[in-house]
Amino acid sequence: MACNAAMPVDCAIRVDEGLQGSERRMLQSMTGQGHASGVYGQLSIEIEVRTVNNRFLKLTSKLSEMIGSMEPILEGVVRECLRRGTVSLSVRVWQKDQSQAAKVCVETLRSYLQQVLVANSVAGVSLHMELGSVLQLPGVLDSPEWEGGEGLQSAVVDVLRSALEQLNGMRTREGASMEKQLSQALLDIAGVRVQIEARAPGVIDDYRKRLESRMRTALAEHGQSVAEFDLLREVLLHSDRCDIREELVRLDSHLDQFRHSIHDGEAAGKRLDFLIQELFRETNTIGSKANDATISHHVVTIKTIIEQMRELVQNVE
C-alpha cells in the first residue's frame, strides 16, 4: 500500500524503526476507522473514514452540499492511500457561528405564499405546501457569503489526510496482530507436516504386512504359498499410488512463499488468498493419496489451521 510521498501527512505507518537500509511494511488490515476535524475561517470541518474488507476498492462518499464539487479530489486522496476494501467517507462542513447560518428571506417566502393563495382562488382547489419544500424554492434561503475555492479545498484535504493517517494506524496495529497469528499458523502446519513425512514410510510397511497376511490366509486354503515377486510387485504399485513426497515438497514451497509474503507486507492480500488455496489443495491431495488413518488425522489438523488462516487473510489488504 503506497501513499503519495508529496503528502504533508505520511499515510505509511513505520512498523520497525530499527530497520537499516529499508523499511519493512507489515500487513495491513482492511478494517479500521479514522476521524479528524479542523477549521477554515468560520467553517468547521469533520471527516470520518471507515473501512471493511472487500476483494476490490469500493468507495462511497457523503459530503456536505457546499463541498460537493470536491468529491473527485477527495476520492483521489483516498485511493492514493488504500488499495482494497469497502470505504465509507463522510465529510461534514458547517458554519461555526450559527448567526451566520442561512436565513429565510421573508419577502420571497411571502410572495410564494400569495401566489399559492391566488392559484387556490382561481382554480377553486386547495393546494398544500410543506415547509421543507417551500424552503427549497429559489431565493427563499439567503445563504451567507463564505470563502471557498482552493483555500477550503486544501483545508478539507489536510483534514482528510489526518483521518487517513489515523485509519492506517489502526489498520497497521490490527495487521501486526494478524501477522503474528499467521506466522504461528505456519509453524503449526510445518510441525504437522513433519509428522506426516515421518509416518509415510510406515504406510507402505503396514500395507505390505496386511497384504501378505491376507494372501497367505487365502492361499493356505488351497495349499499354495505366497510368491515373493508377486507380493513385491503389488507393494511397489501401491507405494507409487500413495507416494506423497511431491506433495510434501510443494507444501513446503507454499509455506515458504506464504511466510515471505506476510513479512513483505506490500498489498499481500490477494497473493495470500491464492496461497491459501494452494495449501489446501496440496493438503487435500496428501490425504487422498496416503490412504492412511494417521495421516488423515494430520490432514484434518492442517485443514483446520488453513481455514483459520483463510478467515484472517480475507481481511488483509
GULUMMI-251578 format. One record per residue (C-alpha): chain; x, y, z. Coordinates in steps of 0.1 Angstrom, whole numbers, plus 2048, in hexadecimal, padded with zeros to 3 digits. Last residue first. Example, Ala and Ser with C-alpha at 12.3 -4.5 7.8 and 13.67 -1.06 7.14 Angstrom:
BEGIN
   c    c1    c2    c3
   A   889   7F5   847
   A   87B   7D3   84E
//
This chain:
BEGIN
   c    c1    c2    c3
   A   7CB   7C8   816
   A   7C7   7AC   82E
   A   7A4   7A4   83B
   A   79E   785   826
   A   7C1   779   832
   A   7B4   776   856
   A   797   760   84E
   A   7AD   74B   836
   A   7C6   746   852
   A   7AC   736   868
   A   7A2   720   84B
   A   7C6   716   846
   A   7CA   70C   86A
   A   7AB   6F5   867
   A   7B9   6E7   847
   A   7DA   6DF   858
   A   7C9   6CC   874
   A   7B3   6B9   85C
   A   7D3   6AF   849
   A   7E3   6A2   869
   A   7C5   68B   86F
   A   7C6   67F   84B
   A   7EB   678   850
   A   7E3   661   86E
   A   7C6   650   85C
   A   7D9   649   83C
   A   7CE   64D   818
   A   7EE   660   80F
   A   7E1   66C   7EE
   A   7C0   67D   7FA
   A   7CF   68D   819
   A   7ED   69A   806
   A   7D6   6A7   7EA
   A   7C2   6BB   804
   A   7E1   6CA   812
   A   7EE   6D4   7F0
   A   7CC   6E5   7E8
   A   7C9   6F7   809
   A   7EC   705   806
   A   7E4   711   7E3
   A   7C4   722   7ED
   A   7D5   734   809
   A   7F1   73E   7F1
   A   7D7   750   7DB
   A   7C9   763   7F9
   A   7EC   76C   804
   A   7F3   77B   7E1
   A   7D2   78F   7E2
   A   7D9   79D   805
   A   7FE   7A5   802
   A   7FB   7CA   7F9
   A   81F   7CF   804
   A   823   7BB   824
   A   845   7AC   81C
   A   844   798   83D
   A   821   78A   833
   A   82E   782   810
   A   84E   771   81B
   A   83C   759   832
   A   822   751   818
   A   83D   74A   7FF
   A   84F   733   817
   A   82E   721   820
   A   826   71D   7FB
   A   849   70D   7F5
   A   846   6F5   812
   A   824   6EA   806
   A   833   6E5   7E3
   A   84E   6CE   7F2
   A   833   6BB   807
   A   81E   6B6   7E8
   A   83C   6A8   7D5
   A   844   690   7F1
   A   820   683   7F3
   A   825   660   7E4
   A   804   64E   7E9
   A   800   641   7C6
   A   825   639   7C1
   A   826   626   7E2
   A   807   612   7D8
   A   818   607   7B8
   A   838   5FF   7CB
   A   824   5EA   7E4
   A   813   5D7   7C8
   A   834   5D0   7B7
   A   844   5C4   7D8
   A   827   5AC   7DF
   A   829   59E   7BC
   A   84F   599   7BF
   A   84D   589   7E1
   A   835   56F   7D5
   A   81D   567   7F1
   A   818   542   7F7
   A   7FC   52A   7EB
   A   7EA   50E   7FD
   A   7C8   51A   7F2
   A   7BD   527   814
   A   7E0   534   819
   A   7DC   54B   7FB
   A   7C1   561   80C
   A   7D3   563   82E
   A   7F5   56A   81E
   A   7E6   584   807
   A   7D4   596   824
   A   7F3   596   83A
   A   80A   5A2   81E
   A   7F2   5BE   815
   A   7EF   5CA   839
   A   815   5C9   83F
   A   81C   5DA   81E
   A   803   5F5   825
   A   811   5FC   847
   A   834   5FF   839
   A   828   616   81E
   A   816   62D   836
   A   834   62C   84E
   A   849   63E   834
   A   830   65C   835
   A   82E   660   85B
   A   84D   675   85E
   A   842   68B   841
   A   820   690   851
   A   82F   699   872
   A   846   6B3   862
   A   827   6C2   851
   A   817   6C5   873
   A   833   6DB   87F
   A   833   6F0   85E
   A   80E   6F6   862
   A   813   703   886
   A   830   719   87B
   A   81B   728   85F
   A   7FF   72E   878
   A   817   741   88F
   A   820   758   872
   A   7FC   75D   86A
   A   7F4   767   88E
   A   811   780   890
   A   808   78F   86E
   A   7E4   793   879
   A   7EF   7A6   898
   A   805   7BC   883
   A   7E9   7C2   86B
   A   7D2   7CE   887
   A   7ED   7E8   891
   A   7F1   7F1   86D
   A   7CC   7F6   867
   A   7C9   80D   886
   A   7E7   822   87A
   A   7D8   822   857
   A   7B8   831   863
   A   7CA   84C   878
   A   7DF   856   85A
   A   7BF   855   844
   A   7AE   86D   85C
   A   7CC   885   85B
   A   7CC   882   835
   A   7A7   88C   835
   A   7AE   8AA   84B
   A   7C9   8B6   832
   A   7B2   8B0   815
   A   797   8C5   825
   A   7AF   8E2   82C
   A   7BD   8E1   808
   A   799   8E2   7FA
   A   790   8FF   810
   A   7AE   913   804
   A   7A9   908   7E0
   A   787   917   7DC
   A   771   920   7FA
   A   76D   940   80E
   A   74A   943   81B
   A   72D   95A   812
   A   70E   952   825
   A   6F1   93E   816
   A   6D0   950   812
   A   6B6   934   813
   A   696   93B   800
   A   6A7   946   7E0
   A   6A0   928   7CB
   A   687   90F   7DC
   A   698   8F6   7F4
   A   689   907   812
   A   666   902   805
   A   66B   8DC   801
   A   676   8D8   825
   A   659   8EE   831
   A   63F   8D8   81F
   A   627   8E9   807
   A   602   8E1   804
   A   5EC   8EA   7E6
   A   5C6   8EC   7EA
   A   5B3   8EF   7CA
   A   59D   909   7BB
   A   5B5   910   79F
   A   5B5   935   7A2
   A   5B3   937   7C8
   A   5CD   91C   7CE
   A   5E4   92B   7B5
   A   5E1   94D   7C6
   A   5EA   93D   7E7
   A   608   92B   7D8
   A   614   94C   7C9
   A   611   95D   7EB
   A   625   941   7FB
   A   642   944   7E2
   A   643   96A   7E7
   A   643   967   80D
   A   661   94F   80A
   A   674   968   7F5
   A   66D   984   80D
   A   676   96F   82B
   A   699   965   81E
   A   6A0   949   836
   A   6C3   949   844
   A   6E2   933   83D
   A   6F9   930   85A
   A   70F   94D   865
   A   6FE   950   887
   A   706   92B   88A
   A   72B   934   88D
   A   73E   914   886
   A   730   911   863
   A   730   8EE   855
   A   746   8D4   843
   A   740   8AE   847
   A   754   894   834
   A   74A   870   836
   A   75F   856   824
   A   754   831   824
   A   76F   81A   816
   A   769   7F5   80C
   A   78B   7E5   809
   A   7A9   7E5   7F3
   A   7C5   7FC   7E8
   A   7C4   819   801
   A   7DB   837   805
   A   7DB   847   7E2
   A   7B7   83C   7DD
   A   7AD   851   7FB
   A   7BD   870   7EC
   A   7AC   86A   7CB
   A   78A   867   7DC
   A   790   889   7EB
   A   798   898   7C9
   A   77A   888   7B8
   A   762   893   7D4
   A   76D   8B7   7D5
   A   74E   8C4   7C2
   A   738   8B9   7DF
   A   74A   8D1   7F6
   A   72D   8E8   7FF
   A   714   8CB   7FF
   A   725   8B8   81B
   A   735   898   80F
   A   72B   873   812
   A   743   85D   7FF
   A   743   838   7F5
   A   763   827   7EA
   A   768   802   7DF
   A   78B   7F6   7DC
   A   78C   7D1   7D2
   A   78A   7B0   7E4
   A   778   7C1   801
   A   77F   7C4   826
   A   772   7E1   83B
   A   77C   806   83C
   A   76F   825   84E
   A   77A   848   848
   A   76D   866   85C
   A   771   88A   854
   A   767   8AA   868
   A   76D   8CD   85B
   A   761   8ED   86D
   A   75D   90C   858
   A   761   930   864
   A   785   932   857
   A   78F   90F   850
   A   78D   8F7   86D
   A   798   8D3   874
   A   78C   8B0   87C
   A   79A   88D   87A
   A   78C   86A   87C
   A   799   848   871
   A   78A   826   872
   A   798   804   869
   A   793   7E2   858
   A   7A8   7DA   839
   A   7C5   7CE   84E
   A   7E7   7D8   843
   A   804   7BF   845
   A   825   7CD   850
   A   83B   7E3   839
   A   860   7DF   83D
   A   873   7FF   838
   A   896   7FE   828
   A   8BB   805   82F
   A   8BA   7FC   853
   A   89B   7F2   865
   A   899   7FD   889
   A   87B   814   884
   A   865   7F5   87E
   A   840   7FB   878
   A   841   81B   864
   A   81E   826   85B
   A   81A   832   837
   A   800   84D   835
   A   81A   868   83A
   A   807   889   83E
   A   814   8A6   829
   A   80F   890   80A
   A   82B   892   7F0
   A   835   86E   7F6
   A   814   862   7E8
   A   80A   843   7FB
   A   813   81F   7F4
   A   800   800   800
//
